[in-house]
């Protein structure tokens, strides 16, 4: 069976599908395309049922990742690592858009 693994914490993509939980912030990057698809599905069903999911483990992980990237960017700015700043800024834009769509930011 096709599966992906997060090399940082050893969480499989199938684990994520099963539990809806990411093992670590790196999982978000490793499984980004699959998470985006799942989020779309959740948004559709939430809209269909007319309720906002309040228990949202994925959203919580995304918030954590956003905070982590913000401090990482700050560190990169302080150390004048401009290529890192640029890369992290790009990730933050994606993440911010997703958090805003989920009403978490
Ligand atoms: Zn992980």
Backbone and ligand atoms as CSV (ligand in chain L), in Angstrom:
chain,resi,resn,atom,element,x,y,z
A,1,UNK,N,N,0.845,-1.198,0.000
A,1,UNK,CA,C,0.000,0.000,0.000
A,1,UNK,C,C,0.876,1.242,0.000
A,2,UNK,N,N,0.448,2.234,-0.749
A,2,UNK,CA,C,1.187,3.487,-0.805
A,2,UNK,C,C,1.109,4.201,0.534
A,3,UNK,N,N,2.258,4.534,1.087
A,3,UNK,CA,C,2.274,5.230,2.362
A,3,UNK,C,C,3.459,6.185,2.396
A,4,UNK,N,N,3.315,7.224,3.139
A,4,UNK,CA,C,4.414,8.153,3.343
A,4,UNK,C,C,4.780,8.114,4.812
A,5,UNK,N,N,6.006,8.503,5.100
A,5,UNK,CA,C,6.413,8.544,6.498
A,5,UNK,C,C,7.094,9.881,6.780
A,6,UNK,N,N,6.840,10.406,7.969
A,6,UNK,CA,C,7.551,11.604,8.411
A,6,UNK,C,C,8.896,11.139,8.955
A,7,UNK,N,N,9.971,11.617,8.319
A,7,UNK,CA,C,11.295,11.144,8.728
A,7,UNK,C,C,11.713,11.699,10.081
A,8,UNK,N,N,11.010,12.718,10.529
A,8,UNK,CA,C,11.359,13.315,11.818
A,8,UNK,C,C,10.841,12.498,12.997
A,9,UNK,N,N,9.580,12.039,12.919
A,9,UNK,CA,C,8.998,11.373,14.088
A,9,UNK,C,C,8.498,9.961,13.774
A,10,UNK,N,N,8.538,9.546,12.495
A,10,UNK,CA,C,8.149,8.184,12.167
A,10,UNK,C,C,6.643,7.967,12.050
A,11,UNK,N,N,5.865,9.050,11.998
A,11,UNK,CA,C,4.427,8.909,11.797
A,11,UNK,C,C,4.153,8.604,10.318
A,12,UNK,N,N,3.284,7.595,10.083
A,12,UNK,CA,C,2.905,7.269,8.719
A,12,UNK,C,C,1.708,8.104,8.302
A,13,UNK,N,N,1.618,8.315,6.998
A,13,UNK,CA,C,0.456,9.023,6.460
A,13,UNK,C,C,-0.826,8.287,6.829
A,14,UNK,N,N,-0.760,6.944,6.819
A,14,UNK,CA,C,-1.953,6.162,7.178
A,14,UNK,C,C,-2.342,6.390,8.643
A,15,UNK,N,N,-1.343,6.649,9.515
A,15,UNK,CA,C,-1.643,6.988,10.915
A,15,UNK,C,C,-2.423,8.298,10.970
A,16,UNK,N,N,-1.964,9.243,10.151
A,16,UNK,CA,C,-2.637,10.541,10.127
A,16,UNK,C,C,-4.095,10.381,9.675
A,17,UNK,N,N,-4.306,9.569,8.642
A,17,UNK,CA,C,-5.669,9.356,8.148
A,17,UNK,C,C,-6.537,8.691,9.215
A,18,UNK,N,N,-5.911,7.779,9.943
A,18,UNK,CA,C,-6.647,7.002,10.934
A,18,UNK,C,C,-7.018,7.878,12.144
A,19,UNK,N,N,-6.059,8.681,12.614
A,19,UNK,CA,C,-6.254,9.394,13.881
A,19,UNK,C,C,-6.539,10.885,13.691
A,20,UNK,N,N,-6.174,11.421,12.513
A,20,UNK,CA,C,-6.296,12.858,12.306
A,20,UNK,C,C,-5.243,13.647,13.060
A,21,UNK,N,N,-4.254,12.936,13.617
A,21,UNK,CA,C,-3.219,13.592,14.409
A,21,UNK,C,C,-1.886,13.560,13.676
A,22,UNK,N,N,-1.171,14.667,13.776
A,22,UNK,CA,C,0.189,14.702,13.264
A,22,UNK,C,C,1.134,14.418,14.429
A,23,UNK,N,N,2.226,13.719,14.133
A,23,UNK,CA,C,3.152,13.362,15.204
A,23,UNK,C,C,4.017,14.519,15.646
A,24,UNK,N,N,4.349,15.408,14.714
A,24,UNK,CA,C,5.223,16.532,15.031
A,24,UNK,C,C,5.011,17.606,13.969
A,25,UNK,N,N,5.519,18.802,14.194
A,25,UNK,CA,C,5.301,19.860,13.198
A,25,UNK,C,C,5.848,19.511,11.810
A,26,UNK,N,N,6.873,18.699,11.762
A,26,UNK,CA,C,7.466,18.348,10.478
A,26,UNK,C,C,6.484,17.543,9.616
A,27,UNK,N,N,5.588,16.812,10.263
A,27,UNK,CA,C,4.580,16.031,9.532
A,27,UNK,C,C,3.784,16.928,8.592
A,28,UNK,N,N,3.526,18.145,9.034
A,28,UNK,CA,C,2.738,19.061,8.213
A,28,UNK,C,C,3.414,19.269,6.861
A,29,UNK,N,N,4.737,19.411,6.885
A,29,UNK,CA,C,5.485,19.604,5.651
A,29,UNK,C,C,5.531,18.314,4.845
A,30,UNK,N,N,5.742,17.192,5.548
A,30,UNK,CA,C,5.876,15.903,4.869
A,30,UNK,C,C,4.574,15.498,4.177
A,31,UNK,N,N,3.444,15.770,4.819
A,31,UNK,CA,C,2.144,15.305,4.299
A,31,UNK,C,C,1.312,16.450,3.742
A,32,UNK,N,N,1.952,17.573,3.442
A,32,UNK,CA,C,1.204,18.768,3.079
A,32,UNK,C,C,0.117,18.538,2.008
A,33,UNK,N,N,0.427,17.871,0.869
A,33,UNK,CA,C,-0.628,17.721,-0.158
A,33,UNK,C,C,-1.820,16.918,0.345
A,34,UNK,N,N,-1.535,15.869,1.135
A,34,UNK,CA,C,-2.610,15.014,1.652
A,34,UNK,C,C,-3.437,15.768,2.688
A,35,UNK,N,N,-2.756,16.561,3.529
A,35,UNK,CA,C,-3.466,17.326,4.553
A,35,UNK,C,C,-4.388,18.340,3.876
A,36,UNK,N,N,-3.876,18.982,2.840
A,36,UNK,CA,C,-4.686,19.977,2.128
A,36,UNK,C,C,-5.955,19.330,1.598
A,37,UNK,N,N,-5.828,18.108,1.049
A,37,UNK,CA,C,-6.997,17.394,0.520
A,37,UNK,C,C,-7.982,17.071,1.637
A,38,UNK,N,N,-7.455,16.583,2.760
A,38,UNK,CA,C,-8.300,16.231,3.899
A,38,UNK,C,C,-9.021,17.461,4.432
A,39,UNK,N,N,-8.296,18.578,4.486
A,39,UNK,CA,C,-8.894,19.809,5.004
A,39,UNK,C,C,-10.066,20.229,4.135
A,40,UNK,N,N,-9.894,20.109,2.826
A,40,UNK,CA,C,-10.979,20.469,1.910
A,40,UNK,C,C,-12.207,19.614,2.184
A,41,UNK,N,N,-11.966,18.327,2.407
A,41,UNK,CA,C,-13.067,17.406,2.677
A,41,UNK,C,C,-13.775,17.807,3.971
A,42,UNK,N,N,-12.969,18.100,5.022
A,42,UNK,CA,C,-13.530,18.495,6.323
A,42,UNK,C,C,-14.352,19.775,6.158
A,43,UNK,N,N,-13.803,20.728,5.407
A,43,UNK,CA,C,-14.507,21.998,5.210
A,43,UNK,C,C,-15.843,21.776,4.512
A,44,UNK,N,N,-15.830,20.900,3.496
A,44,UNK,CA,C,-17.061,20.620,2.758
A,44,UNK,C,C,-18.105,20.009,3.680
A,45,UNK,N,N,-17.702,18.980,4.445
A,45,UNK,CA,C,-18.674,18.299,5.293
A,45,UNK,C,C,-19.133,19.221,6.417
A,46,UNK,N,N,-18.214,20.062,6.927
A,46,UNK,CA,C,-18.589,21.004,7.984
A,46,UNK,C,C,-19.633,21.977,7.446
A,47,UNK,N,N,-19.397,22.421,6.220
A,47,UNK,CA,C,-20.330,23.357,5.596
A,47,UNK,C,C,-21.679,22.670,5.390
A,48,UNK,N,N,-21.606,21.435,4.932
A,48,UNK,CA,C,-22.816,20.677,4.652
A,48,UNK,C,C,-23.659,20.491,5.913
A,49,UNK,N,N,-22.986,20.216,7.022
A,49,UNK,CA,C,-23.697,19.976,8.277
A,49,UNK,C,C,-23.996,21.282,9.008
A,50,UNK,N,N,-23.436,22.368,8.481
A,50,UNK,CA,C,-23.716,23.676,9.049
A,50,UNK,C,C,-23.159,23.888,10.438
A,51,UNK,N,N,-22.052,23.228,10.732
A,51,UNK,CA,C,-21.432,23.459,12.040
A,51,UNK,C,C,-19.922,23.550,11.905
A,52,UNK,N,N,-19.324,24.230,12.848
A,52,UNK,CA,C,-17.869,24.397,12.839
A,52,UNK,C,C,-17.276,23.346,13.767
A,53,UNK,N,N,-16.339,22.543,13.262
A,53,UNK,CA,C,-15.722,21.566,14.160
A,53,UNK,C,C,-14.886,22.270,15.223
A,54,UNK,N,N,-15.215,22.045,16.473
A,54,UNK,CA,C,-14.486,22.724,17.544
A,54,UNK,C,C,-13.296,21.887,18.007
A,55,UNK,N,N,-13.485,20.574,18.030
A,55,UNK,CA,C,-12.355,19.707,18.348
A,55,UNK,C,C,-11.614,19.428,17.059
A,56,UNK,N,N,-10.500,20.070,16.904
A,56,UNK,CA,C,-9.833,20.112,15.611
A,56,UNK,C,C,-8.336,19.859,15.803
A,57,UNK,N,N,-7.961,18.591,15.947
A,57,UNK,CA,C,-6.537,18.300,16.218
A,57,UNK,C,C,-5.608,18.794,15.111
A,58,UNK,N,N,-6.071,18.711,13.865
A,58,UNK,CA,C,-5.208,19.165,12.763
A,58,UNK,C,C,-5.018,20.676,12.841
A,59,UNK,N,N,-6.117,21.386,13.109
A,59,UNK,CA,C,-6.034,22.837,13.239
A,59,UNK,C,C,-5.084,23.245,14.357
A,60,UNK,N,N,-5.118,22.485,15.428
A,60,UNK,CA,C,-4.250,22.755,16.570
A,60,UNK,C,C,-2.782,22.578,16.156
A,61,UNK,N,N,-2.523,21.497,15.420
A,61,UNK,CA,C,-1.163,21.253,14.935
A,61,UNK,C,C,-0.706,22.384,14.020
A,62,UNK,N,N,-1.627,22.852,13.169
A,62,UNK,CA,C,-1.281,23.917,12.232
A,62,UNK,C,C,-0.944,25.201,12.985
A,63,UNK,N,N,-1.681,25.476,14.053
A,63,UNK,CA,C,-1.402,26.646,14.899
A,63,UNK,C,C,-0.006,26.538,15.510
A,64,UNK,N,N,0.296,25.353,16.017
A,64,UNK,CA,C,1.609,25.129,16.627
A,64,UNK,C,C,2.720,25.355,15.600
A,65,UNK,N,N,2.483,24.801,14.402
A,65,UNK,CA,C,3.469,24.931,13.336
A,65,UNK,C,C,3.640,26.402,12.951
A,66,UNK,N,N,2.545,27.140,12.926
A,66,UNK,CA,C,2.592,28.561,12.583
A,66,UNK,C,C,3.449,29.321,13.598
A,67,UNK,N,N,3.214,29.047,14.871
A,67,UNK,CA,C,3.981,29.710,15.933
A,67,UNK,C,C,5.465,29.355,15.822
A,68,UNK,N,N,5.711,28.055,15.525
A,68,UNK,CA,C,7.089,27.595,15.418
A,68,UNK,C,C,7.804,28.314,14.269
A,69,UNK,N,N,7.106,28.427,13.125
A,69,UNK,CA,C,7.702,29.076,11.957
A,69,UNK,C,C,7.948,30.557,12.215
A,70,UNK,N,N,7.025,31.205,12.964
A,70,UNK,CA,C,7.211,32.621,13.281
A,70,UNK,C,C,8.505,32.842,14.057
A,71,UNK,N,N,8.751,31.987,15.055
A,71,UNK,CA,C,9.972,32.177,15.847
A,71,UNK,C,C,11.207,31.770,15.040
A,72,UNK,N,N,11.012,30.777,14.141
A,72,UNK,CA,C,12.121,30.372,13.272
A,72,UNK,C,C,12.499,31.515,12.334
A,73,UNK,N,N,11.469,32.191,11.823
A,73,UNK,CA,C,11.714,33.323,10.924
A,73,UNK,C,C,12.424,34.447,11.669
A,74,UNK,N,N,11.978,34.703,12.880
A,74,UNK,CA,C,12.594,35.738,13.710
A,74,UNK,C,C,14.087,35.457,13.886
A,75,UNK,N,N,14.392,34.194,14.198
A,75,UNK,CA,C,15.787,33.797,14.389
A,75,UNK,C,C,16.579,33.985,13.097
A,76,UNK,N,N,15.949,33.612,11.966
A,76,UNK,CA,C,16.628,33.733,10.675
A,76,UNK,C,C,16.904,35.201,10.351
A,77,UNK,N,N,15.946,36.088,10.691
A,77,UNK,CA,C,16.121,37.522,10.456
A,77,UNK,C,C,17.287,38.041,11.294
A,78,UNK,N,N,17.303,37.645,12.567
A,78,UNK,CA,C,18.359,38.091,13.486
A,78,UNK,C,C,19.736,37.675,12.986
A,79,UNK,N,N,19.784,36.485,12.375
A,79,UNK,CA,C,21.072,35.942,11.949
A,79,UNK,C,C,21.357,36.247,10.486
A,80,UNK,N,N,20.503,37.074,9.876
A,80,UNK,CA,C,20.672,37.486,8.473
A,80,UNK,C,C,20.752,36.305,7.515
A,81,UNK,N,N,19.975,35.238,7.800
A,81,UNK,CA,C,19.910,34.101,6.865
A,81,UNK,C,C,18.749,34.364,5.904
A,82,UNK,N,N,19.045,35.140,4.861
A,82,UNK,CA,C,17.963,35.672,4.033
A,82,UNK,C,C,17.254,34.602,3.207
A,83,UNK,N,N,17.985,33.578,2.783
A,83,UNK,CA,C,17.320,32.525,2.005
A,83,UNK,C,C,16.339,31.755,2.901
A,84,UNK,N,N,16.703,31.593,4.187
A,84,UNK,CA,C,15.791,30.947,5.135
A,84,UNK,C,C,14.571,31.828,5.380
A,85,UNK,N,N,14.818,33.132,5.530
A,85,UNK,CA,C,13.712,34.065,5.770
A,85,UNK,C,C,12.706,33.956,4.630
A,86,UNK,N,N,13.221,33.903,3.405
A,86,UNK,CA,C,12.365,33.851,2.224
A,86,UNK,C,C,11.555,32.549,2.209
A,87,UNK,N,N,12.231,31.443,2.498
A,87,UNK,CA,C,11.571,30.138,2.494
A,87,UNK,C,C,10.487,30.078,3.571
A,88,UNK,N,N,10.845,30.526,4.774
A,88,UNK,CA,C,9.897,30.459,5.892
A,88,UNK,C,C,8.711,31.382,5.628
A,89,UNK,N,N,8.977,32.551,5.047
A,89,UNK,CA,C,7.888,33.485,4.736
A,89,UNK,C,C,6.879,32.830,3.806
A,90,UNK,N,N,7.379,32.087,2.817
A,90,UNK,CA,C,6.496,31.396,1.883
A,90,UNK,C,C,5.631,30.375,2.613
A,91,UNK,N,N,6.233,29.631,3.512
A,91,UNK,CA,C,5.476,28.623,4.274
A,91,UNK,C,C,4.446,29.295,5.170
A,92,UNK,N,N,4.840,30.436,5.749
A,92,UNK,CA,C,3.920,31.152,6.639
A,92,UNK,C,C,2.695,31.645,5.884
A,93,UNK,N,N,2.895,32.095,4.651
A,93,UNK,CA,C,1.769,32.593,3.845
A,93,UNK,C,C,0.756,31.470,3.629
A,94,UNK,N,N,1.249,30.280,3.232
A,94,UNK,CA,C,0.372,29.115,3.025
A,94,UNK,C,C,-0.388,28.778,4.303
A,95,UNK,N,N,0.377,28.740,5.389
A,95,UNK,CA,C,-0.178,28.304,6.668
A,95,UNK,C,C,-1.198,29.318,7.186
A,96,UNK,N,N,-0.882,30.589,7.023
A,96,UNK,CA,C,-1.768,31.660,7.476
A,96,UNK,C,C,-3.095,31.578,6.724
A,97,UNK,N,N,-3.013,31.348,5.403
A,97,UNK,CA,C,-4.224,31.259,4.596
A,97,UNK,C,C,-5.093,30.107,5.087
A,98,UNK,N,N,-4.423,28.964,5.386
A,98,UNK,CA,C,-5.170,27.786,5.847
A,98,UNK,C,C,-5.812,28.063,7.217
A,99,UNK,N,N,-5.074,28.702,8.106
A,99,UNK,CA,C,-5.598,29.005,9.444
A,99,UNK,C,C,-6.770,29.977,9.351
A,100,UNK,N,N,-6.658,30.932,8.451
A,100,UNK,CA,C,-7.734,31.908,8.289
A,100,UNK,C,C,-8.999,31.225,7.749
A,101,UNK,N,N,-8.794,30.293,6.786
A,101,UNK,CA,C,-9.932,29.559,6.247
A,101,UNK,C,C,-10.630,28.756,7.343
A,102,UNK,N,N,-9.818,28.285,8.291
A,102,UNK,CA,C,-10.376,27.457,9.374
A,102,UNK,C,C,-10.841,28.307,10.551
A,103,UNK,N,N,-10.728,29.625,10.399
A,103,UNK,CA,C,-11.197,30.520,11.463
A,103,UNK,C,C,-10.346,30.466,12.710
A,104,UNK,N,N,-9.071,30.122,12.564
A,104,UNK,CA,C,-8.202,29.948,13.720
A,104,UNK,C,C,-7.246,31.121,13.893
A,105,UNK,N,N,-7.329,32.083,12.985
A,105,UNK,CA,C,-6.378,33.192,13.082
A,105,UNK,C,C,-7.130,34.507,12.916
L,1,ZN,ZN,ZN,6.412,14.055,12.204
